[in-house]
Amino acid sequence: MTVLLIYLISCTLIAGQSGGSGSISGTVRDIKTKSPLTGVNLQLIGTMNGAVSDENGVFKIERVSTGSQQIEASYLGYSTRIIADIIVKAGQSSQLIIELAEDVIQSETETVTASYFNESNTAVPSLTTFSREEIRRAPGAAGDISRIITSLPSIAKVDDQSNQLAVRGGNPIETTFFVDQIEIPNINHFPKQGSSGGPIGLINTEMIQSVDFQAAAFPAAYGDRLSAIMHIDFRDGDRESFRSRFNLDLSGAGIILEGPLGDRSSYLLSFRRSYLDLLINSFDLGTSSVPHYGDIQAKIIYEANSSNKLSLLVFQSDDHLKSEAEDASENDMVVYGNQDISELTTGVNWRYLWNKSAYSNTSIAITRTAYDELFYETGTDQLLEKNRSSENTLKFRNSNFIRLKTNLSIEFGAEFKVQSQEFNNYFGATENTGGDSLNAALLVSKTKTNYRALFLQLDSEFYKNWSLQFGLRSEYRSYHDSFTLSPRFSLRYQFDPQQKVIVSYGRYYQSLPAKLNELNQTELELPSSDH
């Protein structure tokens, strides 16, 4: 009854938002240097309504009809762009960050055609970008980012029960995730230790500004992974007024709160919790094996001036599952047991604009992941696996971009990680996929490792429709006491605005998960690949 009442209230609130008008506001900036663009013309397509960005690149279009809208952004010396799928709600302001790519001005008269796609004119292969609305409307994805990514070429799911991504035939451990420049170990509930997967997506799509996914041949700015990089940008909270949104679906109930914190800051908070366990406790549904999970996601920003912006990110998940032997037997489950998993990442990112041609991003973050798992064999009640472990990581990352000339830019930076792990694990006797018997194993250990990296990357549009990207990345891993050097290269030729060809090469190295290293008495070779 309580859940039904909440559902009816939420439907009433949503219905009450129809009709009326809202507004569209945001910032326009250069896609490479991130510097604000002044005097950009923003036209609401199909109307006479529009706005012009101010000296800080800020704009606002008032009295916009509710529903899906499109904006055309045009600026002298830059490619004209159309921003589609802007959802406007009554009495609310839709926030945008619009990035424009610099264009070469021809001396002869030419026709300017607006594009729905935004490209930086650099030789970046296999890069796909999704907006929040594309993720929300993707059929069958239910707002889960990983499910949308599997629709891309060369990417597959390992199975239907997990969001593990196999990119270009690689292993699921070979993908890494960044949220607002801060590395996140996993973006799923009930994560599999050392891997990228889990059965239920963790990211709240209402928090997202955009998602960039790059499969293989990614540039020197990223490393310690063999297959892919996913970068998720959270949007800023509303700086004009307080807003709240309640959601209720099959995965759980949640609320989003956002609003201003003074003139220069804002907050965006998300709280979610599953409710199936509450139904199980209220009604006899014949089983008690129901997952209980929740998460908190938060972003607080402070913009001291047009050059300095601080962002605080909090990313927390809490997962629990308890299954009894009786339920396992009645439901033909092979194993039963308990799972208690928690993950917390807290970090700060500082973006500094040096001038109109250069900027820096510097972040520091702490991540803690804890596992307490027990699994038994149904029927025999034999202990199959015990996993009581914790992993703590301190991460520092700095990247700097400088546009030396109109057609020449350089990016450089450094990364540093300190990791500590503690394991108290037991693995029961079993058989591998080849039918060979494996003896029981006990893992009790404490380890501390560090990872250091430097990278340098050069982008050049060196001749007419040709562009080149060349980079080097050096890495040191204390566990293997090894130093590696990774070259990255990409060449692009643009036939016309709709057609291009990109040839790329890169060498990549990756650290193995600490649990896998500790289980092997002999030192494993550092994995590497060429793309």
C-alpha positions, 0 to 999 in steps of 0.5 A: 500500500505504501509503495502504491501511494508513493507511485500515485503521488509521483504520477500526480507530480509529473502530470502537474508539470505539463504545459507552461514554459521553461528556459534553457541556459548554460555555457558555450566554450571552445571544445579544445581549450575549454575557454568561454566564447563571447557573442555566440548566437543561439537560436531556438529552431522553429522560433524567433526566440534566442540569446547571445552568450556574454563575456563568460560564455553564459546564455539564457533563453526565456519563455521556451515551450515545454517538450523536446527542443533544438538550438542552433549555435553559430559563431564566426570562425567556428563550425555551426552546431545543432543541439537536439533533444533538449527537454524543457519542463514547466518552470524549470531551466534546462542546463547545457554545456555547448562546445564548438569546434574551430573552423578554417575560414575560407576566403571564398564564399561558401555555404555553412551547414549546421551539424548535429555532431560535434568533432574537435578535428583531431585524429581520435578513432573509435570515439562515441558520445551519448547525451543524457537524453539518448541514454534515457530513450535507448530502447531496452536499456532502462537507463543503464549505460553499459547496456547502451554501450553493448550496441556499439560495434566490436563490443559484447556482453559476457552474459545476460546476468552481468554488465561486463563489457568485452571490447574487441575480444578483450577481457572485462577487466580491461575497461576503466571508468572516469566520472568528472576526471576522477577514476571509479573502479566500477559503475555497477551494483554487486561488482565482481572484484577486479572486473568491470561488471555487475548485474545492475547499473549504478549511475543515475542517468538524470545526473549525466551531461554526456558519456564518451566511450573510446574502444581501443587506440585511445590517446596517451592521456589514458593508460593502465587498461588494454581495451577501452575508456569510458568518461562520464560527465555529470551536469552541474546543479541548477544555479537559479532555484531549488529543484527536486525529482522523485523516481519510482521504477522496478529497480527502486525509488530515488530522489534528486535534489539540486539548487544554488549555494550562493552566487557561485556554487551549486549542488546536485544530489541523488539518493536511491534505494531498492524496495523489493526487500521491503515487499518481501518483508511485508508479504509472503512471496515464497522466497527471501533471496532478494537483493537490497542495494542503494547508492548516493551520488553527489556533485558540488561545484564552486566557481571562484571566477571564470578561470577557477572551478572546483568540483567535489564528487561523492560516489557511494554504493551499498549492496547486500544479498542473503539467500538461505539453503532452503530457498536455494533448494526450492528454486534450483540454485546451485549456490547460496550465501551472503554478499555485503559489498560497499564502495566509496569514492570521494574526490576533488577536481580543479579546472584552471583556465590559464588563458584563452589557449590553455587549461589544466585539470587536477584531481585527487581522490580516495576510493575504498571497496570492501567485500564480505562474501560467503558462498555454499554449495546447495545440497552439501552445504560445503563452503565454496568461497569466502571473500573478506577483503578490502582495497584502498586507493589514493589517486592523483591526476593532472592534465594540461592542454596548450594550443600553440597555434591554430592547428597545433596543440600539446597535452601533457600530465601525470598520474600517481596511485597508491594502493593497499589491499588486505585479503582473507579469502578461501577457495574450495576445491573445484574443477576448471573448465578443462575438467582438471581438479583444483585443490582448496586454497587460502589467501591471507595477505596485505600488499601495498603498491604504487603506480606512476605515469607521465604522458605527452601528446601532440595534435596537429592539423598539418596539411589541408584535410590531414590531422595527426595525433602522436603521443608517448606514455611512460608507466612504472608499477612497483608490484612488477618493478617494471617500467614501460613506454607506450607509443600512440599514433593516429592519422586522419584524412577528412574527405568531406564533412560527412566522410573521413578515414582514421588509421591508428596504432598504440601499445598498451599495458595493464596491471593485473588485479591485486587478488589475481597477483596474490593467488599466483605464487609465480609472478605473472607477466604484465599484460600488453596489447597492440591496437 
